[in-house]
């Protein structure tokens, strides 16, 4: 597994955003997110971390090796949310949970309060971020997932810490209403399941968007981050 890509804070480091990529991608595929905010002088106090998933065989892609946070073993014909829960790569999911949780712990050990750490991602990375975020033993500043779904929802209670510190952490989910890969119904069901268990979830659909992100969605992520990790050190957010 390649080391994460890091975009350091420009001023005093007071917050961290960890952004996990999707299947077949890499941290480099999302680093432009931070670079764009740097050009606009946004999030000057924030360190951005873009981890890289290991190369693993992906069953649904005929065993082809590619960067993935977990194997996808369901048939391509699976279309229901319940189908997603059958035969999930629990071992791979927990392995990647440990990787992301390790990044969180490293930031805390470096002096960043856990409530100034936001975990997010796209597709597989979004699924891992939601799963890792809600099961984290530390109170996080925010959790977001784009074009994703809830992993191991039938077992989620087995992985929750007893004190469930992120029960009140706002979760942002964005999803294209025309996504042919991670169906919009999966995102909707994820939000419903989380809300039914008491989590605070804001799910927004984007008209005509397929399995990708668009400027409107990124603007919404930006607003979410501004709410969750506002500037400290007397700095005012740039317009």
Rosetta blueprint (number, residue, H / E / L):
1 X L
2 X L
3 X L
4 X L
5 X E
6 X E
7 X E
8 X L
9 X L
10 X L
11 X L
12 X L
13 X L
14 X L
15 X E
16 X E
17 X E
18 X E
19 X E
20 X E
21 X L
22 X L
23 X L
24 X L
25 X L
26 X L
27 X H
28 X H
29 X H
30 X L
31 X H
32 X H
33 X H
34 X H
35 X H
36 X H
37 X H
38 X H
39 X H
40 X L
41 X L
42 X L
43 X L
44 X L
45 X L
46 X E
47 X E
48 X E
49 X E
50 X E
51 X L
52 X L
53 X L
54 X L
55 X E
56 X E
57 X E
58 X E
59 X H
60 X H
61 X H
62 X L
63 X L
64 X E
65 X E
66 X E
67 X E
68 X L
69 X L
70 X L
71 X L
72 X L
73 X L
74 X L
75 X L
76 X L
77 X L
78 X L
79 X L
80 X L
81 X H
82 X H
83 X H
84 X H
85 X L
86 X L
87 X L
88 X L
89 X L
90 X H
91 X H
92 X H
93 X H
94 X H
95 X H
96 X H
97 X H
98 X H
99 X H
100 X H
101 X H
102 X H
103 X H
104 X H
105 X H
106 X H
107 X H
108 X H
109 X H
110 X L
111 X L
112 X L
113 X L
114 X H
115 X H
116 X H
117 X E
118 X E
119 X E
120 X E
121 X E
122 X E
123 X L
124 X H
125 X H
126 X H
127 X H
128 X H
129 X H
130 X H
131 X H
132 X H
133 X H
134 X H
135 X L
136 X L
137 X L
138 X L
139 X L
140 X L
141 X L
142 X E
143 X E
144 X E
145 X E
146 X E
147 X L
148 X L
149 X L
150 X L
151 X L
152 X L
153 X L
154 X L
155 X L
156 X H
157 X H
158 X H
159 X H
160 X L
161 X L
162 X L
163 X L
164 X L
165 X L
166 X L
167 X L
168 X L
169 X L
170 X L
171 X E
172 X E
173 X E
174 X E
175 X E
176 X E
177 X L
178 X L
179 X L
180 X L
181 X L
182 X L
183 X L
184 X H
185 X H
186 X H
187 X H
188 X H
189 X H
190 X H
191 X H
192 X H
193 X H
194 X H
195 X H
196 X H
197 X L
198 X L
199 X L
200 X L
201 X E
202 X E
203 X E
204 X E
205 X E
206 X E
207 X L
208 X L
209 X L
210 X L
211 X L
212 X L
213 X L
214 X L
215 X H
216 X H
217 X H
218 X H
219 X H
220 X H
221 X H
222 X H
223 X H
224 X H
225 X H
226 X H
227 X H
228 X H
229 X L
230 X L
231 X L
232 X L
233 X L
234 X L
235 X L
236 X L
237 X L
238 X L
239 X L
